[in-house]
Amino acid sequence: MLTYYLHRDPDQWIEPDVYEPERFNPESKWSLTPSGTKRHPFAFAPFLGGKRICLGKTFAENEVKIILAMIITQLDF
């Protein structure tokens, strides 16, 4: 539920309740805050956590552990 409010913060978004794909074009006026500055890097976090966490994130973390273990077993110290 906090993601809903995070993505609709009136301090970070121009017209927060309007769907505007131009928000993610760095050359667009929609990519700035209402005061004209750059948005905070965490103003948009679609895969942050909770029920809708990115499935690829968990897969990639497990894959890194497996590959790292395989590489370490091949090394002689």
N, CA, C and O atoms as a Tinker XYZ file with bonds, in Angstrom:
   308  protein
     1  N      0.812000   -1.199000    0.000000    73     2
     2  CA     0.000000    0.000000    0.000000    64     1     3
     3  C      0.861000    1.271000    0.000000    63     2     4     5
     4  O      0.456000    2.295000   -0.549000    81     3
     5  N      2.042000    1.202000    0.613000    73     3     6
     6  CA     2.900000    2.374000    0.635000    64     5     7
     7  C      3.399000    2.731000   -0.757000    63     6     8     9
     8  O      3.674000    3.899000   -1.034000    81     7
     9  N      3.519000    1.733000   -1.643000    73     7    10
    10  CA     3.958000    2.005000   -3.006000    64     9    11
    11  C      2.949000    2.906000   -3.708000    63    10    12    13
    12  O      3.324000    3.767000   -4.503000    81    11
    13  N      1.676000    2.706000   -3.412000    73    11    14
    14  CA     0.622000    3.550000   -3.991000    64    13    15
    15  C      0.888000    5.019000   -3.654000    63    14    16    17
    16  O      0.831000    5.878000   -4.533000    81    15
    17  N      1.173000    5.301000   -2.405000    73    15    18
    18  CA     1.408000    6.683000   -1.980000    64    17    19
    19  C      2.766000    7.195000   -2.463000    63    18    20    21
    20  O      2.910000    8.373000   -2.788000    81    19
    21  N      3.756000    6.308000   -2.507000    73    19    22
    22  CA     5.073000    6.687000   -2.994000    64    21    23
    23  C      4.996000    7.183000   -4.434000    63    22    24    25
    24  O      5.638000    8.172000   -4.787000    81    23
    25  N      4.221000    6.505000   -5.257000    73    23    26
    26  CA     4.111000    6.856000   -6.676000    64    25    27
    27  C      3.144000    8.002000   -6.933000    63    26    28    29
    28  O      2.977000    8.418000   -8.080000    81    27
    29  N      2.508000    8.517000   -5.897000    73    27    30
    30  CA     1.576000    9.633000   -6.044000    64    29    31
    31  C      1.918000   10.806000   -5.124000    63    30    32    33
    32  O      1.041000   11.582000   -4.746000    81    31
    33  N      3.169000   10.926000   -4.775000    73    31    34
    34  CA     3.635000   12.008000   -3.901000    64    33    35
    35  C      3.573000   13.329000   -4.672000    63    34    36    37
    36  O      4.278000   13.483000   -5.669000    81    35
    37  N      2.756000   14.273000   -4.240000    73    35    38
    38  CA     2.631000   15.536000   -4.971000    64    37    39
    39  C      3.901000   16.383000   -4.954000    63    38    40    41
    40  O      4.037000   17.301000   -5.763000    81    39
    41  N      4.836000   16.090000   -4.040000    73    39    42
    42  CA     6.116000   16.806000   -4.027000    64    41    43
    43  C      7.065000   16.292000   -5.109000    63    42    44    45
    44  O      8.006000   16.991000   -5.483000    81    43
    45  N      6.832000   15.077000   -5.616000    73    43    46
    46  CA     7.722000   14.459000   -6.595000    64    45    47
    47  C      7.138000   14.380000   -8.003000    63    46    48    49
    48  O      7.886000   14.264000   -8.974000    81    47
    49  N      5.822000   14.440000   -8.124000    73    47    50
    50  CA     5.170000   14.209000   -9.415000    64    49    51
    51  C      4.272000   15.369000   -9.814000    63    50    52    53
    52  O      3.535000   15.909000   -8.989000    81    51
    53  N      4.339000   15.747000  -11.082000    73    51    54
    54  CA     3.399000   16.722000  -11.628000    64    53    55
    55  C      2.109000   15.964000  -11.919000    63    54    56    57
    56  O      2.139000   14.963000  -12.635000    81    55
    57  N      1.002000   16.407000  -11.393000    73    55    58
    58  CA    -0.297000   15.748000  -11.532000    64    57    59
    59  C     -0.164000   14.246000  -11.240000    63    58    60    61
    60  O     -0.234000   13.427000  -12.155000    81    59
    61  N      0.026000   13.892000   -9.977000    73    59    62
    62  CA     0.337000   12.503000   -9.617000    64    61    63
    63  C     -0.727000   11.472000   -9.993000    63    62    64    65
    64  O     -0.395000   10.295000  -10.134000    81    63
    65  N     -1.970000   11.859000  -10.158000    73    63    66
    66  CA    -3.014000   10.887000  -10.476000    64    65    67
    67  C     -3.230000   10.700000  -11.976000    63    66    68    69
    68  O     -4.107000    9.936000  -12.379000    81    67
    69  N     -2.451000   11.379000  -12.803000    73    67    70
    70  CA    -2.589000   11.280000  -14.259000    64    69    71
    71  C     -1.547000   10.306000  -14.792000    63    70    72    73
    72  O     -0.375000   10.373000  -14.421000    81    71
    73  N     -1.987000    9.391000  -15.677000    73    71    74
    74  CA    -1.043000    8.480000  -16.317000    64    73    75
    75  C     -0.366000    9.223000  -17.458000    63    74    76    77
    76  O     -1.029000    9.647000  -18.405000    81    75
    77  N      0.944000    9.382000  -17.374000    73    75    78
    78  CA     1.701000   10.101000  -18.394000    64    77    79
    79  C      3.016000    9.367000  -18.646000    63    78    80    81
    80  O      3.947000    9.490000  -17.850000    81    79
    81  N      3.109000    8.596000  -19.751000    73    79    82
    82  CA     4.340000    7.852000  -20.029000    64    81    83
    83  C      5.574000    8.745000  -20.199000    63    82    84    85
    84  O      6.700000    8.276000  -20.032000    81    83
    85  N      5.379000    9.995000  -20.520000    73    83    86
    86  CA     6.506000   10.921000  -20.706000    64    85    87
    87  C      7.265000   11.189000  -19.402000    63    86    88    89
    88  O      8.326000   11.813000  -19.432000    81    87
    89  N      6.750000   10.737000  -18.275000    73    87    90
    90  CA     7.432000   10.944000  -16.986000    64    89    91
    91  C      8.829000   10.340000  -16.981000    63    90    92    93
    92  O      9.694000   10.788000  -16.228000    81    91
    93  N      9.059000    9.330000  -17.812000    73    91    94
    94  CA    10.323000    8.606000  -17.787000    64    93    95
    95  C     11.247000    8.999000  -18.930000    63    94    96    97
    96  O     12.281000    8.366000  -19.144000    81    95
    97  N     10.879000   10.034000  -19.658000    73    95    98
    98  CA    11.731000   10.602000  -20.697000    64    97    99
    99  C     12.500000   11.761000  -20.056000    63    98   100   101
   100  O     11.886000   12.761000  -19.683000    81    99
   101  N     13.826000   11.656000  -19.919000    73    99   102
   102  CA    14.578000   12.705000  -19.211000    64   101   103
   103  C     14.495000   14.083000  -19.857000    63   102   104   105
   104  O     14.788000   15.085000  -19.205000    81   103
   105  N     14.101000   14.152000  -21.126000    73   103   106
   106  CA    14.007000   15.438000  -21.812000    64   105   107
   107  C     12.624000   16.078000  -21.684000    63   106   108   109
   108  O     12.407000   17.186000  -22.175000    81   107
   109  N     11.709000   15.403000  -21.043000    73   107   110
   110  CA    10.335000   15.887000  -20.915000    64   109   111
   111  C     10.173000   16.728000  -19.656000    63   110   112   113
   112  O     10.886000   16.539000  -18.671000    81   111
   113  N      9.221000   17.663000  -19.701000    73   111   114
   114  CA     8.916000   18.460000  -18.505000    64   113   115
   115  C      8.297000   17.591000  -17.417000    63   114   116   117
   116  O      8.349000   17.949000  -16.240000    81   115
   117  N      7.711000   16.450000  -17.792000    73   115   118
   118  CA     7.073000   15.547000  -16.839000    64   117   119
   119  C      8.097000   14.803000  -15.984000    63   118   120   121
   120  O      7.736000   14.237000  -14.952000    81   119
   121  N      9.361000   14.794000  -16.390000    73   119   122
   122  CA    10.370000   14.048000  -15.631000    64   121   123
   123  C     10.864000   14.822000  -14.416000    63   122   124   125
   124  O     11.649000   14.290000  -13.632000    81   123
   125  N     10.429000   16.050000  -14.243000    73   123   126
   126  CA    10.854000   16.883000  -13.119000    64   125   127
   127  C      9.789000   16.935000  -12.036000    63   126   128   129
   128  O      8.648000   16.531000  -12.261000    81   127
   129  N     10.155000   17.428000  -10.873000    73   127   130
   130  CA     9.184000   17.645000   -9.802000    64   129   131
   131  C      8.388000   18.908000  -10.111000    63   130   132   133
   132  O      8.776000   19.668000  -10.998000    81   131
   133  N      7.296000   19.152000   -9.410000    73   131   134
   134  CA     6.543000   20.391000   -9.642000    64   133   135
   135  C      7.370000   21.660000   -9.439000    63   134   136   137
   136  O      7.077000   22.694000  -10.040000    81   135
   137  N      8.398000   21.587000   -8.599000    73   135   138
   138  CA     9.246000   22.767000   -8.379000    64   137   139
   139  C     10.339000   22.903000   -9.440000    63   138   140   141
   140  O     11.082000   23.884000   -9.437000    81   139
   141  N     10.446000   21.925000  -10.350000    73   139   142
   142  CA    11.396000   22.022000  -11.450000    64   141   143
   143  C     12.730000   21.334000  -11.219000    63   142   144   145
   144  O     13.624000   21.442000  -12.059000    81   143
   145  N     12.889000   20.633000  -10.113000    73   143   146
   146  CA    14.139000   19.927000   -9.838000    64   145   147
   147  C     14.009000   18.454000  -10.258000    63   146   148   149
   148  O     12.924000   17.986000  -10.602000    81   147
   149  N     15.143000   17.737000  -10.223000    73   147   150
   150  CA    15.111000   16.311000  -10.539000    64   149   151
   151  C     14.389000   15.547000   -9.437000    63   150   152   153
   152  O     14.456000   15.913000   -8.263000    81   151
   153  N     13.692000   14.474000   -9.834000    73   151   154
   154  CA    13.016000   13.630000   -8.851000    64   153   155
   155  C     14.024000   12.848000   -8.027000    63   154   156   157
   156  O     15.137000   12.576000   -8.477000    81   155
   157  N     13.625000   12.494000   -6.830000    73   155   158
   158  CA    14.430000   11.640000   -5.964000    64   157   159
   159  C     14.557000   10.275000   -6.640000    63   158   160   161
   160  O     13.593000    9.816000   -7.252000    81   159
   161  N     15.716000    9.607000   -6.550000    73   159   162
   162  CA    15.900000    8.327000   -7.233000    64   161   163
   163  C     14.911000    7.247000   -6.804000    63   162   164   165
   164  O     14.616000    6.341000   -7.583000    81   163
   165  N     14.396000    7.328000   -5.580000    73   163   166
   166  CA    13.446000    6.320000   -5.105000    64   165   167
   167  C     12.000000    6.793000   -5.172000    63   166   168   169
   168  O     11.137000    6.225000   -4.503000    81   167
   169  N     11.721000    7.821000   -5.966000    73   167   170
   170  CA    10.344000    8.283000   -6.122000    64   169   171
   171  C      9.522000    7.281000   -6.920000    63   170   172   173
   172  O      8.295000    7.264000   -6.823000    81   171
   173  N     10.195000    6.443000   -7.712000    73   171   174
   174  CA     9.517000    5.401000   -8.471000    64   173   175
   175  C     10.249000    4.098000   -8.206000    63   174   176   177
   176  O     11.410000    3.948000   -8.585000    81   175
   177  N      9.582000    3.161000   -7.562000    73   175   178
   178  CA    10.201000    1.879000   -7.218000    64   177   179
   179  C      9.194000    0.758000   -7.458000    63   178   180   181
   180  O      8.589000    0.270000   -6.503000    81   179
   181  N      9.001000    0.336000   -8.710000    73   179   182
   182  CA     7.957000   -0.641000   -9.005000    64   181   183
   183  C      8.213000   -2.032000   -8.446000    63   182   184   185
   184  O      7.257000   -2.756000   -8.167000    81   183
   185  N      9.471000   -2.433000   -8.270000    73   183   186
   186  CA     9.774000   -3.782000   -7.808000    64   185   187
   187  C     10.430000   -3.763000   -6.437000    63   186   188   189
   188  O     11.316000   -4.568000   -6.151000    81   187
   189  N      9.995000   -2.855000   -5.605000    73   187   190
   190  CA    10.634000   -2.642000   -4.319000    64   189   191
   191  C     10.488000   -3.831000   -3.379000    63   190   192   193
   192  O     11.465000   -4.231000   -2.747000    81   191
   193  N      9.313000   -4.395000   -3.272000    73   191   194
   194  CA     9.094000   -5.518000   -2.366000    64   193   195
   195  C      7.618000   -5.802000   -2.199000    63   194   196   197
   196  O      6.782000   -5.268000   -2.927000    81   195
   197  N      7.311000   -6.641000   -1.241000    73   195   198
   198  CA     5.928000   -6.982000   -0.987000    64   197   199
   199  C      5.399000   -8.038000   -1.945000    63   198   200   201
   200  O      6.163000   -8.849000   -2.470000    81   199
   201  N      4.091000   -8.027000   -2.170000    73   199   202
   202  CA     3.449000   -9.039000   -3.010000    64   201   203
   203  C      3.931000   -8.990000   -4.451000    63   202   204   205
   204  O      3.941000  -10.016000   -5.132000    81   203
   205  N      4.327000   -7.826000   -4.921000    73   203   206
   206  CA     4.657000   -7.661000   -6.339000    64   205   207
   207  C      6.156000   -7.542000   -6.590000    63   206   208   209
   208  O      6.577000   -6.905000   -7.556000    81   207
   209  N      6.960000   -8.154000   -5.724000    73   207   210
   210  CA     8.408000   -8.094000   -5.917000    64   209   211
   211  C      8.775000   -8.807000   -7.224000    63   210   212   213
   212  O      8.132000   -9.785000   -7.604000    81   211
   213  N      9.766000   -8.333000   -7.877000    73   211   214
   214  CA    10.204000   -8.896000   -9.152000    64   213   215
   215  C     10.682000  -10.337000   -8.950000    63   214   216   217
   216  O     11.562000  -10.586000   -8.126000    81   215
   217  N     10.112000  -11.280000   -9.691000    73   215   218
   218  CA    10.510000  -12.678000   -9.573000    64   217   219
   219  C     11.947000  -12.887000  -10.042000    63   218   220   221
   220  O     12.655000  -13.742000   -9.512000    81   219
   221  N     12.373000  -12.118000  -11.022000    73   219   222
   222  CA    13.735000  -12.243000  -11.531000    64   221   223
   223  C     14.779000  -11.873000  -10.504000    63   222   224   225
   224  O     15.901000  -12.375000  -10.561000    81   223
   225  N     14.439000  -11.006000   -9.564000    73   223   226
   226  CA    15.385000  -10.588000   -8.529000    64   225   227
   227  C     15.779000  -11.782000   -7.668000    63   226   228   229
   228  O     16.966000  -12.010000   -7.437000    81   227
   229  N     14.813000  -12.536000   -7.196000    73   227   230
   230  CA    15.088000  -13.706000   -6.367000    64   229   231
   231  C     15.859000  -14.752000   -7.160000    63   230   232   233
   232  O     16.809000  -15.345000   -6.648000    81   231
   233  N     15.457000  -14.980000   -8.401000    73   231   234
   234  CA    16.141000  -15.947000   -9.256000    64   233   235
   235  C     17.599000  -15.545000   -9.456000    63   234   236   237
   236  O     18.492000  -16.384000   -9.338000    81   235
   237  N     17.848000  -14.276000   -9.757000    73   235   238
   238  CA    19.203000  -13.800000  -10.004000    64   237   239
   239  C     20.073000  -13.925000   -8.755000    63   238   240   241
   240  O     21.245000  -14.288000   -8.857000    81   239
   241  N     19.521000  -13.633000   -7.583000    73   239   242
   242  CA    20.294000  -13.753000   -6.348000    64   241   243
   243  C     20.708000  -15.197000   -6.102000    63   242   244   245
   244  O     21.846000  -15.457000   -5.711000    81   243
   245  N     19.798000  -16.135000   -6.326000    73   243   246
   246  CA    20.125000  -17.550000   -6.144000    64   245   247
   247  C     21.129000  -18.020000   -7.197000    63   246   248   249
   248  O     22.021000  -18.811000   -6.892000    81   247
   249  N     20.991000  -17.548000   -8.410000    73   247   250
   250  CA    21.908000  -17.908000   -9.487000    64   249   251
   251  C     23.329000  -17.442000   -9.181000    63   250   252   253
   252  O     24.289000  -18.171000   -9.429000    81   251
   253  N     23.462000  -16.244000   -8.650000    73   251   254
   254  CA    24.780000  -15.719000   -8.295000    64   253   255
   255  C     25.429000  -16.590000   -7.220000    63   254   256   257
   256  O     26.628000  -16.860000   -7.292000    81   255
   257  N     24.668000  -17.025000   -6.241000    73   255   258
   258  CA    25.214000  -17.882000   -5.184000    64   257   259
   259  C     25.735000  -19.198000   -5.764000    63   258   260   261
   260  O     26.814000  -19.659000   -5.392000    81   259
   261  N     24.978000  -19.791000   -6.663000    73   259   262
   262  CA    25.378000  -21.064000   -7.264000    64   261   263
   263  C     26.632000  -20.891000   -8.119000    63   262   264   265
   264  O     27.579000  -21.667000   -7.994000    81   263
   265  N     26.641000  -19.900000   -8.968000    73   263   266
   266  CA    27.789000  -19.676000   -9.854000    64   265   267
   267  C     29.036000  -19.325000   -9.052000    63   266   268   269
   268  O     30.127000  -19.802000   -9.363000    81   267
   269  N     28.883000  -18.497000   -8.026000    73   267   270
   270  CA    30.025000  -18.141000   -7.185000    64   269   271
   271  C     30.598000  -19.375000   -6.494000    63   270   272   273
   272  O     31.816000  -19.528000   -6.405000    81   271
   273  N     29.728000  -20.254000   -6.005000    73   271   274
   274  CA    30.195000  -21.492000   -5.374000    64   273   275
   275  C     30.931000  -22.369000   -6.381000    63   274   276   277
   276  O     31.942000  -22.985000   -6.044000    81   275
   277  N     30.434000  -22.430000   -7.610000    73   275   278
   278  CA    31.102000  -23.233000   -8.644000    64   277   279
   279  C     32.482000  -22.671000   -8.985000    63   278   280   281
   280  O     33.432000  -23.429000   -9.185000    81   279
   281  N     32.590000  -21.359000   -9.050000    73   279   282
   282  CA    33.882000  -20.730000   -9.361000    64   281   283
   283  C     34.875000  -20.956000   -8.230000    63   282   284   285
   284  O     36.041000  -21.260000   -8.481000    81   283
   285  N     34.429000  -20.814000   -7.001000    73   283   286
   286  CA    35.323000  -20.957000   -5.847000    64   285   287
   287  C     35.855000  -22.393000   -5.751000    63   286   288   289
   288  O     37.005000  -22.593000   -5.359000    81   287
   289  N     35.040000  -23.391000   -6.101000    73   287   290
   290  CA    35.509000  -24.774000   -6.032000    64   289   291
   291  C     36.607000  -25.048000   -7.062000    63   290   292   293
   292  O     37.371000  -26.000000   -6.901000    81   291
   293  N     36.698000  -24.244000   -8.099000    73   291   294
   294  CA    37.718000  -24.433000   -9.140000    64   293   295
   295  C     39.043000  -23.756000   -8.812000    63   294   296   297
   296  O     40.041000  -23.987000   -9.494000    81   295
   297  N     39.062000  -22.930000   -7.782000    73   295   298
   298  CA    40.281000  -22.191000   -7.425000    64   297   299
   299  C     41.108000  -22.947000   -6.397000    63   298   300   301
   300  O     40.574000  -23.643000   -5.534000    81   299
   301  N     42.409000  -22.797000   -6.508000    73   299   302
   302  CA    43.335000  -23.349000   -5.509000    64   301   303
   303  C     43.962000  -22.176000   -4.760000    63   302   304   305
   304  O     44.468000  -21.227000   -5.359000    81   303
   305  N     43.914000  -22.268000   -3.449000    73   303   306
   306  CA    44.486000  -21.216000   -2.628000    64   305   307
   307  C     45.788000  -21.666000   -2.029000    63   306   308
   308  O     46.426000  -20.907000   -1.299000    81   307
